[in-house]
Each structure stands twice: as structure tokens, then as C-alpha cells.
């Protein structure tokens, strides 16, 4: 799956476990919130953002039993705690407290910067 199709699809994916789908949705929403809050641009419509926000389940752990890498488990635990404590579907302000903001910025700059004019 290309990065563009990963981010642009507004339909629930036809693949993946509930955990994989939750991770995907959190990533998409995180990048969109970053674009809006830090770059003053939109990479998805307000309606799509709102719809996706309401699909987020902060109480769902994104650690699968098959993950054995301790660093990956630590990252997922940190992100799960962040979504439980800070995420709010009513605003994008939560992005300012994201524990991996540097990674979010890198991803946005690599894949989205300059592609959107704020009218999406």
C-alpha cells in the first residue's frame, strides 16, 4: 500500500486486525492533526478528520501478542498511554503533547509537505 493510499482512504480498511486498524487510524489522525496545528494546512477534510476522530478507541491496547521486540512494546505502551490521557476527538490540540512529535514532523515533512494547499 502506498503512503498516499494509506492516508487518503476514508473507508475502513478491508485488511488487518482491530489492533492494526486502530494503529493505522491513530497514525492518519496524528499526521492530519500535526499538519493543521503546526503547518497550518489540511491533508484531509474537516469532515473526514471528525469522522476518523470518532473511530479512535483510546482504551484499545495496540500491542499484539506476536510482538517480541522490547523497544517496540515500549513505544506502543507510550503511545497507548498518550492516547488514553491526551486524545480528544473534539480538537487537535492533543498533538502538541505527542510523545513522538519529532517522528510525526519527520513523516509529515517527508511525505506531505508542499503537497497540500490547505483546501482539502
N, C-alpha and C positions, 0 to 999 in steps of 0.2 A: 504494500500500500504506500502510495506516495505521501509526502508530508502534506501537500495541498488537499488530497482527498481525505486524509486523516482529520484535518482541521475544518474542512468545508462541509462535510456531511452533517446534515441536521437530523437525519433519521437514525434511530438506534442501529448499531452495527448488527450484522447478521452473524457475527463471529464472536467468540470469546465467552469466558465465564463471567458471572456477575462481577467478580473482582476485577477482571481485565477491562470490562466495560466501565466500571467506576473509575479506574485509573485513567482511562482514555478521556472520560468526561472531565475529570479534575484537571488534566493537562490542558485540554482545549479551553476550559474556562479560565485557567490561570494565565495562559498566553493572552487571551482576549482581555482580561482584567488589566494585565500589565500594559498592553497596547493602549488601552483607554486612559489609564491612570498616569502612566509615565511618558507615553509617546503622543498623547492627545490625538489618537487615531482609533478607528474601529476596524477590526478584522472580521466581525460578524455583526449582523443587525441587532438592534436592541431587543427585538422580539425573540431572536434566536438565543441571545445571551440569557434573557429571562427564562425561556423555556428550559435551557440547559441547566441554569442555576437551580431550578426546582427539581431536577432529576438527581442532583447530588445528594448522596446519603453519607453525611459526616460520621455516622456511627459505624459504618462498614469498615472493617479492617481490610487493608489491601495486601496483606501478607498471605501468600499461598503456602500450603504445606510443602510444596516442592522446592521452595527457595531455601538454599543451604548457605549461601554467602552471607556471612555475618554483617558485612558492611551494607549490603542491600537491605537486609532486615532492619538494620539501624535507621537507614534512610526512610524506609516505608513507615516505620514506627513514628519517626519525627514528623513526617508529612501527615500521617493519620491523626496525631495529636493536634497538629496545626489546624486541620480541617474541623476537628471536634471543638476546639476552643475559639477559633477566629473566624471561620467561614460564616457568612451571612448571605442568603440568596437575594436580599433586598438591596445590596450595594456591592461595589467593587473595592471598597476601602480596605478590605481584608488583605489585599495583595501587598500592601505596604509592610505587613508583618511576616511575609512569606519567608520560611527558613532557608530557602534556596534561591533567593532573589537574583543572585549572580548567575545561576544557571538559567533562570527564566529569561533574564536580559540577554544572555548569550544566544539562547534559542530564538528569541524574537529577532535579534539583530541578524542572525544567520539566515533565517527563513522568511521573515516578513517585512523587515524594514524597507521602506520605499515601494512596496507592492500595493499598498492601500492608501487611498487619499482621504480617508475619514468619512467617506459617504456610504460605506457598506452597512 
